[in-house]
Every structure is written in C-alpha cells, then in structure tokens.
Amino acid sequence: MSGSDGEGVNGPVEKPRGEVTVEEEGRLLVRVRLPLPASARPRLLLQLRPNKGKPEETGRYVELEPAGQDQWRAVVEAEPALEEGRWDAYVVGAPGEERTPLLPGLRDLRALVSGGGDGRSTPVAVRIPYATKDGRLAVRAWWRAMHAEAGRIVLADDSMTVTARLFGARLGEGAAVSLNRRGQNSAVRQIALRAEGGQDFSFTVDYGDLVAEDGGPGAGDAPVFWDVYVRAATGTPRIRVARLLDDIADRKAVFVYPVTVLDGVSARPYYTVDNDLSVEVAPRRAR
C-alpha cells in the first residue's frame, strides 16, 4: 500500500515508459526506464492484438540489456518481420510474471518520413511505433509481398486523380486499376492506368461511374464503399492501393478529403483503418 502522502518507499511505482527510435531497414531501438537490479533479466514483449473472438498467440520476446542506471535497451531486428497488425508493447520481469504495459515515450520516426524510394526492398515491411487511444505504446506493422503506394490525390469537380508507385511487381501489358464495391452486392469498375515511368503510375476515378446503375446508394440507403486495387498485368493478382511508407500509423482521421456533391449523392476518397485507399459514396442528407 502507498503512504498517505503518496511518496517514499511505499509510494506508487511509476509504470515503465518506452522510447523508440526507428533505425534504417526497419530496426526498432527501444529504451526503457525500469528500476531493477542489474542482475535482473527483463524482456520486452511485443504481443499481436488478436482479432475479435480469436485467442492470443505467442508474442515476440526480446531481451532488455542494462544501459545505465535504471535504463534498459532492446533492439527489435527487421528480420523476422512482424505479422501485419497491431503489436502492444509490454515488459516482463521473469518467466511466468505478469506483463506490464509500456507507456509511450519519445518516438524518433525520422527514418520513416522520407517514405520508400526506387530501391526499397520487397516484400514491403513497415513498423510504426505509436500511442494507443488508451495511452499505451504499440507498433503498427504491415507486411505485403506486393504493394501499391498511394501518393498525391488531386480532386476535381467530379473526379479524383491519384499518383502511385508499385513495389514487388512490374507494370506490363493489361495493367489496370479496379474499384471493387464492398459487400454482398459487389460490382467492379475497371479504370485505365497511365504509366509514368519506372514503377510509377496514375489513374483518374470519375465519381459518376460509381453511382451509375448498380453502383451508388439510393436516397435512403447506407453509404457504399469502393476499395481501390491495381493489377500489374493481365492475369496477375490484384494489389491493394494503400499509403504505408511514412510515419503515420492511423491515417483515417488525419487525412480527411473534401466531399464532392453529385446528383443526390456525395463522394469522397478516404483511408481505411488499415491505411488502404477507398472511396465512399453516400446519400446526400437533407438539412
């Protein structure tokens, strides 16, 4: 129990806080302030957050090494890559001990800001440390054998034009972009792709094509969502268009694009909770 003044040897113990530096090639350097004797053998635990209703699987353990008075450090190497998802960070003092969540400290993400260049290796593996909504330290991870990185999005009166770069595949004959309507009443809109040199390309989405015939919602319907993909060539697997190669773990609430109003509906591009690019077409609500 803590003393009446909340101080002294019986006072509350400060929870450990983790500072993270993203280094070249995706290594994570984690520094933890933790008052333990030098003989202790604490470990950093990265635990993949399971999908709803699924059991938790074994996490990734990394030894914490002494790095000064009450200071410890761990290096999470780039290999093996973290599975795509959200990894919560904990400290475990000894085998069988209860894990303690890490609070977020300073995060040096400068190595991520420049994004991916022409020489970026594939598969594309991304790790972004971030603070969760409930104030804990976590790592957002993506792993994609093939990836289409969305760049600039330019909005016009009734369309949007997107520039992008392809990783893990080469543009060939029959390359095209498709928008796939989410849900049971699926539909597909095929869109021409413009090669911009190397692995860069661009495409323009006419919002009118998304509301024609079986595309858009009725006046009283729920919004319709179109997910954006690209095929590098005829007969190749489709590749999700997303924005992953920077320092933003959750893009959906950060990049909010203006709404375009068409006849009876509105349309806007947006990023999903997985930072994938989609288009929302919604009924225009009466005010």
PyMOL commands that set and color helices and strands:
alter all, ss='L'
color gray80, all
select helices_A, chain A and resi 24-26+110-113+207-211
alter helices_A, ss='H'
color red, helices_A
select strands_A, chain A and resi 17-22+28-33+43-48+60-63+65-66+71-76+85-92+100-101+103-108+124-131+137-144+147-155+159-167+176-181+188-192+194-197+200-206+224-231+238-242+260-261+265-271+277-283
alter strands_A, ss='S'
color yellow, strands_A
deselect
rebuild
show_as cartoon
